Amino acid sequence: MKALEFKNVSFSYRKAEEGKTSSFAVKGVNFSVEEGEFVAVLGHNGSGKSTLARLANGLLEASDGSVEVFGVPLSEQKNLFSVRKNVGIVFQNPDNQTVASIVEDDIAFGPENIGVPREEIGVRIEESLAAVGMSEYKERMTSALSGGQKQRIAIAGVLALKPKIMILDESTAMLDPKGRREIMQVVKKLNKEEGMTILLITHFMEEALMADRAIVMNRGEIVMQGTPEEIFERHDELETYNLALPPIGVLWKKLEEGGMPVGYALTPEDLAEEIAKCISKSSA
């Protein structure tokens, strides 16, 4: 079943003046995300990927075309409340999503506002904190947490709403490499173990390696689609969109150029295995 579907969607932040054409942030976008799928949307700044995220849960309304969540159109105002319960979004700066000074109160805020019974809220707090590995921080001050910990709490706050789809809009951009890895491990677990549909908006190419499928945007349009491996194979084309291979991709490219045919091994484990095979063949 399609969890999310864009049908010829366009959006402009400015309406066209008389005699002039509008500048579109998103233009003629068609794509869908299946339930339980993990899709990464890649693009440089200004490519339209964050606008796409906001269109996906009704924070923005399409100028043209339609956006549907589980077959329900977002163009109808009456649908927005129920849709937003199914589509959680985590933004780049976790401080922008923090509403309470104590962790458990912050996570309770969302469920309280959609009328979840008090006893159920307590259960959701425990479950969502456990899902992001932050159970011991329940009574901590949110202001005392690190950037990575705050982002985990932001994710827990979304999880407490029990959405079917989670959108991460550049959610790791303010974190250090260790913090980014921690958040991506949580996201991958939610997708693989909980079956949650994930739409990841990012410019970190290595994060896309975890996805089932990757979409590349440029100037508001989708210019490439495929598995991460298929996208990275077209590295020369990626460069025309101001995107570069992830570090591991650069490494296998250099190994290939140096005469070691390791193929498109895009995980440390696969690359190590391919290198070992090449060494074994050369010493045989």
C-alpha positions in Angstrom: 0.0 0.0 0.0 1.2 3.5 -0.8 1.9 5.4 2.5 2.7 8.6 0.7 2.1 9.8 -2.9 2.9 13.0 -4.7 1.0 13.5 -8.0 2.4 16.2 -10.2 3.0 18.4 -7.2 4.3 22.0 -7.5 4.8 24.6 -4.8 6.0 28.2 -4.9 6.6 30.4 -1.9 5.8 33.5 -4.0 2.8 33.9 -6.2 3.4 34.9 -9.8 3.1 38.6 -10.4 1.2 39.8 -13.4 3.2 39.1 -16.5 5.8 37.1 -14.6 6.2 33.4 -14.0 6.4 32.0 -10.4 9.6 30.6 -9.1 8.9 27.1 -7.9 10.5 25.4 -4.9 9.1 22.1 -6.1 8.0 21.6 -9.6 6.0 18.7 -11.2 7.1 16.1 -8.6 5.8 12.6 -8.9 6.8 9.8 -6.5 5.4 7.5 -3.9 6.6 5.7 -0.8 5.3 2.2 0.0 4.3 1.4 3.6 7.3 0.2 5.5 9.8 1.6 2.9 12.9 3.6 3.8 13.4 6.4 1.2 16.2 9.0 1.3 15.8 12.3 -0.5 19.1 13.9 -1.5 20.0 17.3 -2.7 22.1 20.4 -2.2 20.7 23.5 -0.3 17.9 25.0 -2.3 17.0 21.8 -4.2 13.5 21.6 -2.8 13.9 18.6 -0.5 12.9 20.4 2.8 9.8 21.9 1.0 9.0 18.3 0.0 9.1 17.3 3.6 6.7 20.0 4.7 4.3 19.2 1.8 4.2 15.6 3.0 2.4 16.3 6.2 0.4 19.4 5.3 2.6 22.1 6.8 2.6 23.5 3.2 -0.2 23.1 0.7 0.6 22.3 -2.9 0.1 25.0 -5.4 -0.7 22.4 -8.0 -1.2 18.6 -8.0 -2.0 16.5 -4.9 -0.4 14.9 -1.9 -2.0 11.8 -0.4 -1.2 9.9 2.8 -2.6 6.4 2.8 -4.9 7.5 0.0 -6.2 10.5 2.0 -5.7 13.9 0.2 -4.1 16.7 2.1 -5.8 19.3 0.1 -8.9 18.9 2.2 -8.6 20.8 5.5 -10.8 18.3 7.3 -8.2 15.6 6.7 -5.2 17.4 8.2 -5.6 16.5 11.8 -6.0 12.8 11.2 -3.1 12.8 8.6 -0.7 14.6 11.0 -1.3 11.9 13.6 0.0 9.4 11.1 2.9 11.6 9.8 5.5 12.7 12.4 8.3 15.1 11.4 11.6 15.7 13.1 13.4 18.9 12.2 17.0 19.9 12.0 17.2 21.8 15.3 15.8 19.8 18.2 15.5 23.0 20.3 12.7 24.1 18.0 10.7 21.0 19.0 11.3 21.2 22.7 8.3 22.5 24.7 9.0 21.4 28.3 11.9 21.6 30.6 11.7 17.9 31.8 12.2 15.1 29.2 9.0 13.1 30.2 6.9 16.3 30.1 8.2 17.1 26.7 7.4 13.7 25.3 3.9 13.8 26.9 3.0 17.1 25.2 2.1 15.6 21.8 -0.1 12.8 23.1 -1.9 15.2 25.5 -2.8 17.5 22.7 -4.4 14.7 20.6 -6.5 13.5 23.6 -4.6 10.3 24.6 -5.8 9.1 28.0 -3.3 9.9 30.9 -2.5 6.2 31.7 -1.8 5.5 28.0 0.5 8.6 27.9 2.7 7.1 30.6 3.0 3.9 28.6 3.9 5.8 25.4 6.6 7.8 27.3 8.3 4.6 28.5 8.0 2.9 25.1 9.3 5.8 23.0 12.2 6.5 25.4 13.2 2.8 25.2 13.0 2.9 21.4 15.7 5.6 21.2 17.8 4.3 24.1 17.0 7.2 26.5 15.0 5.6 29.3 17.4 6.7 32.0 16.9 10.3 31.0 13.2 10.5 31.7 13.5 12.9 34.6 16.4 15.0 33.2 16.3 18.6 32.2 16.1 18.9 28.4 18.5 21.9 28.5 21.2 19.7 30.0 21.3 17.2 27.2 23.8 17.0 24.3 22.8 17.8 20.8 22.5 14.1 19.9 20.5 13.3 23.1 18.1 16.2 22.3 17.5 14.8 18.8 16.8 11.4 20.3 14.2 13.0 22.6 12.7 14.9 19.6 12.3 11.5 17.8 10.8 10.0 21.0 8.3 12.8 21.1 7.2 12.0 17.6 7.1 8.2 18.4 4.8 8.9 21.3 2.2 10.0 18.8 2.5 6.5 17.2 2.8 7.8 13.6 2.9 5.4 10.7 5.3 7.6 8.8 8.4 9.4 10.1 10.0 12.3 8.2 13.4 13.4 9.2 14.2 16.8 7.7 18.0 17.3 7.9 17.6 15.9 11.5 21.3 15.1 11.8 22.7 18.3 10.2 23.7 19.9 13.6 25.3 16.8 15.0 28.8 15.6 15.0 29.6 12.3 13.2 29.1 10.2 16.3 25.7 11.8 17.0 24.7 11.3 13.3 25.6 7.6 13.5 23.6 7.2 16.7 20.5 8.8 15.3 20.7 6.8 12.0 21.0 3.6 14.0 17.8 4.5 15.8 16.0 5.3 12.5 17.2 2.1 10.9 15.9 0.1 13.9 12.5 1.8 13.7 12.2 0.9 10.1 13.5 -2.7 10.2 12.1 -3.8 13.5 9.0 -1.7 13.9 8.1 -1.5 10.2 7.9 2.3 10.3 7.9 4.1 7.0 10.8 6.5 6.8 11.3 9.6 4.6 14.8 10.9 5.2 15.7 14.3 3.9 19.5 14.7 3.9 22.6 16.0 2.2 24.8 13.5 3.9 25.4 10.9 1.2 26.5 8.1 3.6 23.1 8.3 5.4 21.4 7.3 2.1 23.2 4.0 2.2 20.8 2.8 4.8 17.7 3.5 2.6 15.9 1.1 0.4 15.7 3.7 -2.3 17.2 7.2 -3.0 15.8 10.2 -4.8 17.9 13.1 -5.9 16.4 16.5 -6.3 17.8 19.5 -8.1 16.0 22.9 -8.6 12.8 21.5 -7.3 12.6 18.5 -9.6 13.4 14.8 -9.2 16.4 14.1 -11.4 17.5 10.6 -10.3 15.8 7.6 -8.6 17.0 4.1 -7.7 18.7 2.1 -5.0 21.6 3.8 -3.3 24.0 1.6 -5.3 22.4 2.6 -8.6 22.6 6.2 -7.6 26.2 6.1 -6.6 27.2 4.2 -9.7 26.3 7.4 -11.5 28.8 9.4 -9.5 29.8 11.6 -12.5 26.2 12.7 -12.9 25.9 13.3 -9.1 28.7 15.8 -9.3 26.7 17.9 -11.8 24.1 18.3 -9.0 26.8 19.4 -6.5 26.7 16.0 -4.7 29.7 13.8 -4.0 30.1 10.2 -3.1 30.2 9.3 0.6 33.8 8.6 2.0 33.5 4.9 1.5 32.4 5.5 -2.1 35.5 7.6 -2.7 37.6 4.8 -1.3 36.2 2.1 -3.6 36.5 4.5 -6.6 40.2 5.0 -5.9 40.7 1.3 -5.4 39.1 0.6 -8.7 41.3 3.3 -10.4 44.3 1.7 -8.7 43.6 -1.7 -10.3 41.7 -3.4 -7.4 38.2 -4.4 -8.8 36.2 -4.2 -5.6 32.9 -3.4 -7.3 30.3 -1.1 -5.8 30.9 -2.2 -2.2 29.2 0.6 -0.1 29.4 -0.8 3.4 32.6 -1.3 5.4 31.9 -5.0 5.7 31.3 -5.5 1.9 34.4 -3.4 1.0 36.6 -5.4 3.5 35.3 -8.6 2.0 36.0 -7.5 -1.6 39.5 -6.3 -0.7 40.2 -9.7 1.0 39.0 -11.5 -2.2 41.3 -9.4 -4.4 44.3 -10.0 -2.2 43.5 -13.7 -2.1 43.3 -13.9 -5.9 46.6 -11.9 -6.4 48.5 -14.1 -4.0 47.2 -17.4 -5.4 
